[in-house]
């Protein structure tokens, strides 16, 4: 089931592009090279990479047909970007890449050591790996998702869903060790907090409907069950996030990984 909605995701487009800008800022320009954007979503940010970082071509890869339908609207206007449906966890390239870029996508898949190792194999000499992924599972709004799943377990007919950022994301020092083991010549691994001022606390519900609640929707049998879950989750948010009629500071933690590999990986 494809539960991605470009319109829902873009309700907070300005806030969601901030980590993209920060990740692109870690990268050196790769003039005339080839890059891939894994988990490209609807492509608005992917199309900026040629001008910002210099590759002659960027391939955007995503698993969501709905997101790719929106993304392909950018192809005619910009021939140096193309898009394809695929699984970022198993992606391989038919040519060495100068940049593997992945913004807010890696947390959706497990076994990050294996995935990063596969991505490293795609890099040319001097290639760069640049990844950003949320690590915000300990935020009260995200803990409330897990608590609501437990409270409303009768709504689910199969296994209970878990947060991707809680289930799959490793500590930053683990990612540094992985990049070192993969032969990184230089690296930058850090956690950054992005402060987003939302009009009211319940706007957090609209934020997570665009991303973190996708496993919940997939695990529920129908829209009626999802609506019941959302009502229960909204009530819990009102309790944990404070008065409903005030601006709310939504602090969002993200892990950034950047590495350069001066030697090509053995193939």
SEMIDO-343213 format. One line per field, with one value per residue: residue number from 0; residue in three letters; x, y, z of N, C-alpha, C in turn. Coordinates in pm, whole numbers. Last residue first. Example, Ala and Ser with C-alpha at 12.3 -4.5 7.8 and 13.67 -1.06 7.14 Angstrom:
i 1:0 $
aa SER:ALA $
n_c1 1285:1319 $
n_c2 -225:-569 $
n_c3 708:780 $
ca_c1 1367:1230 $
ca_c2 -106:-450 $
ca_c3 714:780 $
c_c1 1290:1320 $
c_c2 3:-330 $
c_c3 787:780 $
END
This chain:
i 266:265:264:263:262:261:260:259:258:257:256:255:254:253:252:251:250:249:248:247:246:245:244:243:242:241:240:239:238:237:236:235:234:233:232:231:230:229:228:227:226:225:224:223:222:221:220:219:218:217:216:215:214:213:212:211:210:209:208:207:206:205:204:203:202:201:200:199:198:197:196:195:194:193:192:191:190:189:188:187:186:185:184:183:182:181:180:179:178:177:176:175:174:173:172:171:170:169:168:167:166:165:164:163:162:161:160:159:158:157:156:155:154:153:152:151:150:149:148:147:146:145:144:143:142:141:140:139:138:137:136:135:134:133:132:131:130:129:128:127:126:125:124:123:122:121:120:119:118:117:116:115:114:113:112:111:110:109:108:107:106:105:104:103:102:101:100:99:98:97:96:95:94:93:92:91:90:89:88:87:86:85:84:83:82:81:80:79:78:77:76:75:74:73:72:71:70:69:68:67:66:65:64:63:62:61:60:59:58:57:56:55:54:53:52:51:50:49:48:47:46:45:44:43:42:41:40:39:38:37:36:35:34:33:32:31:30:29:28:27:26:25:24:23:22:21:20:19:18:17:16:15:14:13:12:11:10:9:8:7:6:5:4:3:2:1:0 $
aa UNK:UNK:UNK:UNK:UNK:UNK:UNK:UNK:UNK:UNK:UNK:UNK:UNK:UNK:UNK:UNK:UNK:UNK:UNK:UNK:UNK:UNK:UNK:UNK:UNK:UNK:UNK:UNK:UNK:UNK:UNK:UNK:UNK:UNK:UNK:UNK:UNK:UNK:UNK:UNK:UNK:UNK:UNK:UNK:UNK:UNK:UNK:UNK:UNK:UNK:UNK:UNK:UNK:UNK:UNK:UNK:UNK:UNK:UNK:UNK:UNK:UNK:UNK:UNK:UNK:UNK:UNK:UNK:UNK:UNK:UNK:UNK:UNK:UNK:UNK:UNK:UNK:UNK:UNK:UNK:UNK:UNK:UNK:UNK:UNK:UNK:UNK:UNK:UNK:UNK:UNK:UNK:UNK:UNK:UNK:UNK:UNK:UNK:UNK:UNK:UNK:UNK:UNK:UNK:UNK:UNK:UNK:UNK:UNK:UNK:UNK:UNK:UNK:UNK:UNK:UNK:UNK:UNK:UNK:UNK:UNK:UNK:UNK:UNK:UNK:UNK:UNK:UNK:UNK:UNK:UNK:UNK:UNK:UNK:UNK:UNK:UNK:UNK:UNK:UNK:UNK:UNK:UNK:UNK:UNK:UNK:UNK:UNK:UNK:UNK:UNK:UNK:UNK:UNK:UNK:UNK:UNK:UNK:UNK:UNK:UNK:UNK:UNK:UNK:UNK:UNK:UNK:UNK:UNK:UNK:UNK:UNK:UNK:UNK:UNK:UNK:UNK:UNK:UNK:UNK:UNK:UNK:UNK:UNK:UNK:UNK:UNK:UNK:UNK:UNK:UNK:UNK:UNK:UNK:UNK:UNK:UNK:UNK:UNK:UNK:UNK:UNK:UNK:UNK:UNK:UNK:UNK:UNK:UNK:UNK:UNK:UNK:UNK:UNK:UNK:UNK:UNK:UNK:UNK:UNK:UNK:UNK:UNK:UNK:UNK:UNK:UNK:UNK:UNK:UNK:UNK:UNK:UNK:UNK:UNK:UNK:UNK:UNK:UNK:UNK:UNK:UNK:UNK:UNK:UNK:UNK:UNK:UNK:UNK:UNK:UNK:UNK:UNK:UNK:UNK:UNK:UNK:UNK:UNK:UNK:UNK:UNK:UNK:UNK:UNK:UNK:UNK $
n_c1 3530:3645:3593:3856:3969:3860:3555:3395:3082:2838:2538:2334:2026:1807:1530:1326:1086:850:695:387:161:-156:-384:-369:-110:78:158:8:-266:-272:-188:-415:-594:-462:-488:-763:-791:-632:-780:-1008:-898:-821:-1068:-1161:-986:-853:-669:-326:-71:-61:-81:162:355:290:350:572:449:221:144:326:205:-44:42:153:-60:-118:18:34:214:558:884:1138:1477:1668:1973:2196:2476:2728:3014:3217:3536:3769:3799:3646:3625:3435:3505:3412:3139:3099:3168:2967:2745:2795:2766:2486:2292:2058:1723:1511:1313:1276:1213:980:785:580:259:177:50:-302:-512:-581:-744:-639:-448:-448:-226:-17:-51:-6:266:374:296:427:686:643:599:834:1115:1255:1286:1444:1625:1617:1912:2116:2421:2649:2955:3157:3463:3726:3637:3280:3052:2916:2990:2838:2593:2660:2713:2462:2332:2465:2411:2131:1892:1580:1439:1379:1609:1680:1551:1656:1841:2125:2354:2654:2856:2976:2965:3017:2723:2494:2423:2169:1966:1845:1735:1572:1412:1237:1162:1338:1421:1673:1827:1901:1685:1425:1169:1107:1118:934:738:833:734:469:525:671:472:321:499:779:1047:1293:1568:1708:2018:2174:2455:2673:2702:2703:2563:2356:2272:2201:2007:1748:1600:1559:1352:1135:1080:923:1166:1414:1565:1873:2009:2328:2545:2843:3019:3070:3197:3098:3161:3114:2853:2719:2503:2326:2242:2113:1907:1771:1686:1497:1275:1082:999:876:672:454:293:401:271:20:87:196:153:195:104:66:85 $
n_c2 -414:-209:144:380:611:818:902:1098:1135:1227:1218:1338:1300:1527:1630:1898:2058:2281:2501:2647:2906:2793:2644:2410:2353:2036:1780:1582:1630:1645:1383:1235:1324:1229:950:919:1003:816:578:641:659:390:265:382:291:-34:-186:-81:-74:162:348:298:371:657:836:983:1149:1303:1284:1448:1703:1688:1676:1925:2088:2087:2320:2576:2671:2592:2631:2405:2359:2078:1964:1716:1511:1393:1323:1337:1228:1087:835:531:251:122:184:450:405:270:466:652:503:490:752:790:483:398:324:136:196:470:537:386:267:-22:-191:-526:-771:-744:-577:-313:-221:-307:-121:134:143:104:332:526:490:553:825:936:946:1162:1371:1368:1207:981:975:1116:1118:1111:1143:1195:1146:1100:1010:1065:959:906:669:604:389:161:75:234:100:-128:-15:83:-168:-290:-104:-98:-267:-138:180:437:584:690:939:1206:1195:1092:1043:969:1083:960:615:392:235:112:75:-47:-66:-172:40:180:46:245:432:728:1026:1276:1575:1726:1849:2005:2005:1734:1659:1730:1543:1338:1386:1300:1029:975:974:754:536:516:469:646:826:1036:1098:1367:1480:1632:1798:2045:2134:2307:2218:1946:1972:2045:1819:1734:1896:1790:1511:1364:1126:1005:788:896:1038:1018:1154:1213:1517:1782:1843:1822:2003:1843:1869:2003:2121:1914:1916:2163:2130:1921:2047:2233:2126:2112:2377:2413:2217:2114:2007:1806:1575:1616:1605:1344:1080:732:479:213:-120 $
n_c3 -637:-371:-399:-455:-211:-71:19:265:433:667:832:1091:1254:1416:1612:1654:1843:1810:2001:1923:2020:2160:2221:2374:2619:2575:2509:2636:2576:2304:2245:2317:2124:1894:1934:1906:1641:1505:1548:1404:1148:1116:1108:872:675:780:933:986:886:742:952:1084:896:879:1077:986:754:767:1028:1153:1093:1211:1480:1515:1546:1814:1912:1657:1467:1536:1479:1506:1530:1495:1613:1493:1531:1297:1125:864:734:505:409:502:514:657:914:918:901:1147:1334:1282:1359:1634:1709:1682:1708:1439:1359:1367:1557:1565:1308:1266:1530:1458:1472:1565:1340:1288:1334:1559:1757:1995:2068:2176:2346:2164:2005:2199:2247:1998:1991:2209:2122:1954:2130:2294:2136:2075:1801:1624:1412:1054:853:573:406:155:31:-258:-420:-471:-711:-688:-515:-457:-209:-41:-54:90:342:404:432:646:849:864:893:746:639:708:744:496:454:469:182:36:-222:-347:-602:-812:-897:-1168:-1309:-1242:-891:-673:-384:-166:-29:-201:-468:-716:-1004:-1102:-1282:-1359:-1458:-1671:-1789:-1678:-1771:-1773:-1497:-1311:-1303:-1154:-896:-900:-934:-704:-507:-596:-586:-381:-372:-569:-687:-927:-1059:-1209:-1395:-1349:-1029:-871:-650:-733:-982:-919:-699:-748:-784:-519:-436:-575:-553:-383:-288:-293:-206:-313:-575:-723:-975:-1150:-1244:-1301:-984:-703:-404:-87:156:351:225:201:470:490:304:434:671:542:424:621:646:398:399:536:345:195:278:165:-110:-143:61:88:96:-96:0 $
ca_c1 3407:3667:3565:3733:3995:3963:3633:3461:3215:2906:2658:2397:2165:1844:1670:1341:1229:868:830:455:265:-31:-398:-388:-233:43:225:153:-223:-320:-102:-291:-625:-481:-355:-699:-865:-595:-645:-1019:-960:-718:-976:-1235:-983:-931:-746:-468:-106:-46:-187:35:346:267:232:590:568:294:58:353:343:-36:-34:243:1:-179:73:-28:109:428:776:1028:1362:1601:1833:2155:2332:2679:2894:3150:3395:3727:3919:3632:3741:3418:3528:3555:3206:3068:3245:3107:2760:2791:2899:2579:2357:2168:1830:1622:1348:1309:1330:1100:842:678:365:170:157:-178:-543:-489:-772:-754:-404:-550:-360:-38:-56:-140:170:391:252:281:653:671:500:702:1033:1234:1189:1358:1654:1562:1797:2049:2296:2585:2831:3103:3319:3693:3746:3406:3126:2878:3039:2980:2606:2620:2818:2571:2289:2465:2549:2201:2027:1666:1484:1267:1545:1745:1497:1534:1789:1997:2288:2531:2783:3055:2898:3062:2846:2571:2441:2303:2006:1910:1816:1700:1432:1332:1113:1304:1364:1574:1767:2009:1725:1563:1232:1107:1213:1053:702:860:875:498:439:740:579:259:448:639:960:1197:1507:1630:1906:2129:2328:2609:2699:2779:2682:2422:2320:2299:2142:1842:1630:1652:1486:1161:1179:858:1034:1404:1453:1798:1935:2197:2495:2712:3006:3063:3174:3149:3109:3199:2913:2834:2614:2394:2314:2227:2007:1827:1792:1612:1391:1144:1069:987:782:564:233:446:414:35:26:279:73:257:31:139:0 $
ca_c2 -460:-328:17:312:492:850:780:1092:1077:1260:1141:1364:1257:1453:1586:1777:2033:2140:2477:2532:2854:2867:2774:2398:2422:2163:1892:1583:1612:1760:1497:1217:1346:1373:1012:883:1070:958:592:615:776:495:232:401:432:57:-251:-77:-184:36:339:279:230:565:754:881:1063:1301:1219:1304:1671:1700:1564:1809:2084:1981:2185:2516:2760:2561:2696:2446:2414:2181:1988:1857:1526:1473:1260:1429:1210:1200:917:675:312:120:47:421:476:205:342:690:539:366:694:853:601:367:424:116:57:400:602:355:384:51:-116:-384:-721:-819:-717:-377:-175:-381:-242:100:166:8:198:513:472:419:732:927:848:1031:1345:1331:1327:1009:884:1192:1039:1153:1063:1256:1088:1204:954:1108:973:1040:726:616:514:230:0:266:232:-142:-87:178:-71:-353:-139:15:-315:-193:44:351:528:567:818:1166:1288:1039:1142:902:1122:1060:739:449:312:49:159:-57:8:-266:-55:240:25:145:363:588:959:1175:1499:1665:1720:1993:2135:1810:1605:1813:1672:1334:1413:1443:1098:979:1074:887:583:559:352:639:694:1027:1004:1311:1410:1650:1678:2032:2052:2328:2356:1981:1921:2152:1896:1662:1923:1934:1560:1428:1183:1143:836:777:1082:957:1143:1146:1381:1688:1898:1712:1999:1915:1804:1922:2206:1959:1801:2135:2235:1902:1945:2278:2148:1987:2312:2501:2210:2175:2106:1943:1591:1612:1726:1463:1186:863:576:340:0 $
ca_c3 -700:-456:-331:-497:-290:-170:5:135:423:541:799:962:1243:1297:1605:1574:1827:1778:1950:1981:1931:2172:2152:2229:2577:2636:2445:2657:2715:2380:2216:2393:2265:1914:1934:2032:1748:1505:1603:1548:1208:1120:1217:997:713:695:827:1021:975:670:851:1154:938:767:1096:1090:757:641:928:1155:1056:1066:1422:1513:1412:1733:1933:1776:1518:1476:1554:1418:1602:1415:1649:1496:1552:1409:1181:955:770:587:419:482:452:512:869:932:793:1020:1327:1262:1218:1556:1716:1588:1769:1530:1365:1275:1530:1689:1368:1189:1464:1538:1405:1596:1425:1280:1310:1466:1622:1943:1999:2077:2401:2273:1944:2140:2357:2052:1887:2214:2225:1896:2025:2349:2154:2217:1860:1716:1533:1183:896:688:455:238:84:-130:-408:-426:-632:-760:-527:-580:-325:-56:-116:-50:271:382:330:514:816:806:863:851:611:671:865:541:394:541:281:85:-137:-304:-481:-740:-862:-1041:-1326:-1350:-1009:-730:-503:-258:45:-166:-325:-669:-887:-1122:-1166:-1396:-1349:-1593:-1844:-1636:-1753:-1898:-1594:-1320:-1362:-1298:-928:-883:-1031:-833:-502:-583:-715:-384:-381:-458:-669:-805:-1065:-1082:-1392:-1480:-1113:-994:-627:-604:-968:-1023:-677:-714:-904:-607:-386:-580:-647:-496:-268:-344:-126:-273:-457:-702:-838:-1151:-1197:-1411:-1117:-787:-540:-183:40:393:267:80:415:577:283:300:677:621:339:578:758:438:302:610:435:168:309:311:-54:-163:0:78:178:-102:0 $
c_c1 3418:3535:3597:3716:3863:4000:3735:3551:3264:3043:2713:2523:2215:1993:1693:1490:1248:1016:849:591:343:65:-271:-381:-247:-81:183:221:-73:-274:-144:-196:-500:-511:-365:-561:-801:-666:-606:-883:-973:-775:-868:-1145:-1056:-923:-818:-553:-254:-94:-180:-78:215:264:206:471:553:409:129:261:362:104:-29:172:102:-134:13:26:45:321:645:916:1256:1479:1780:2008:2302:2528:2851:3021:3348:3581:3894:3765:3731:3530:3515:3587:3357:3141:3222:3195:2904:2809:2907:2719:2460:2219:1931:1742:1480:1364:1369:1224:969:726:459:284:143:-77:-419:-520:-692:-789:-519:-516:-469:-179:-85:-156:28:290:260:227:503:651:519:597:894:1156:1163:1259:1572:1606:1749:1930:2245:2446:2773:2972:3275:3545:3713:3515:3253:2967:3011:3039:2753:2633:2787:2688:2400:2429:2557:2347:2112:1808:1573:1310:1428:1673:1553:1470:1657:1950:2155:2471:2662:2987:2992:3001:2888:2697:2523:2306:2150:1964:1894:1792:1568:1339:1212:1252:1327:1531:1669:1959:1835:1615:1381:1183:1221:1145:823:815:899:641:461:657:648:365:389:595:813:1107:1414:1557:1837:2010:2301:2474:2630:2774:2758:2555:2400:2355:2240:1987:1726:1694:1592:1302:1209:951:980:1269:1422:1692:1840:2139:2362:2671:2864:3045:3177:3121:3176:3135:3005:2913:2736:2515:2390:2310:2132:1936:1851:1720:1513:1265:1143:1068:901:689:340:377:457:180:38:219:162:167:93:59:88 $
c_c2 -607:-378:-98:181:430:731:802:968:1086:1194:1192:1280:1280:1418:1502:1744:1898:2117:2327:2515:2743:2821:2858:2529:2426:2227:2028:1708:1633:1752:1620:1334:1332:1404:1163:948:1043:1034:740:629:760:623:339:372:457:199:-155:-127:-189:-81:207:261:199:418:656:789:950:1204:1209:1227:1521:1668:1569:1687:1970:1984:2079:2375:2707:2646:2673:2505:2465:2231:2103:1866:1675:1470:1344:1360:1321:1179:1041:747:461:192:35:282:453:273:269:566:581:396:561:792:660:495:390:206:42:261:537:414:345:171:-51:-310:-571:-766:-805:-526:-253:-339:-324:-29:117:19:94:379:454:391:589:836:828:920:1208:1299:1286:1137:910:1104:1097:1060:1110:1170:1172:1158:1057:1035:1007:1064:871:666:500:350:71:195:268:-7:-103:110:28:-254:-200:-16:-208:-219:-6:206:435:504:690:1042:1236:1123:1083:989:1031:1105:832:587:368:128:85:26:-25:-198:-148:140:79:144:256:530:816:1102:1398:1593:1653:1855:2123:1940:1691:1771:1762:1461:1422:1474:1247:1044:1086:997:724:604:388:518:698:894:1004:1220:1358:1580:1704:1903:2015:2255:2375:2121:1952:2103:2011:1748:1851:1968:1708:1513:1245:1206:980:815:969:1013:1071:1123:1328:1543:1789:1748:1885:1905:1898:1869:2130:2045:1840:2019:2208:2004:1910:2171:2191:2009:2188:2438:2295:2176:2179:2048:1737:1637:1730:1589:1308:961:715:445:125 $
c_c3 -739:-511:-424:-420:-333:-257:-107:134:279:543:668:948:1101:1301:1480:1559:1760:1750:1935:1917:2002:2063:2161:2152:2426:2578:2497:2602:2731:2525:2295:2369:2351:2060:1958:2044:1884:1615:1612:1615:1359:1183:1230:1116:844:749:732:905:1011:756:776:1053:1012:810:982:1109:860:637:794:1063:1047:1015:1270:1455:1401:1587:1841:1792:1645:1542:1478:1504:1504:1493:1564:1530:1561:1417:1301:999:861:619:503:502:428:438:717:878:798:904:1195:1249:1188:1407:1641:1592:1673:1597:1474:1298:1456:1661:1499:1255:1390:1459:1505:1527:1446:1379:1303:1456:1518:1801:1942:2001:2306:2329:2051:2071:2304:2163:1941:2105:2233:1997:1962:2242:2206:2242:2008:1791:1649:1295:1032:724:572:275:179:-98:-266:-408:-596:-664:-609:-610:-456:-179:-138:-121:124:310:300:405:677:773:794:802:724:649:832:660:455:480:339:202:-92:-195:-464:-611:-786:-1019:-1191:-1383:-1114:-858:-544:-383:-46:-96:-287:-519:-846:-991:-1201:-1271:-1408:-1469:-1764:-1676:-1723:-1886:-1719:-1434:-1380:-1370:-1078:-927:-1023:-942:-637:-580:-706:-523:-400:-480:-550:-800:-929:-1110:-1251:-1485:-1246:-1071:-754:-592:-839:-1008:-790:-709:-877:-726:-470:-535:-650:-582:-396:-321:-163:-171:-418:-573:-838:-1006:-1211:-1371:-1224:-933:-617:-321:-37:273:315:116:289:522:367:273:541:634:418:488:711:550:345:523:515:252:295:350:97:-100:-18:4:172:-25:0 $
END
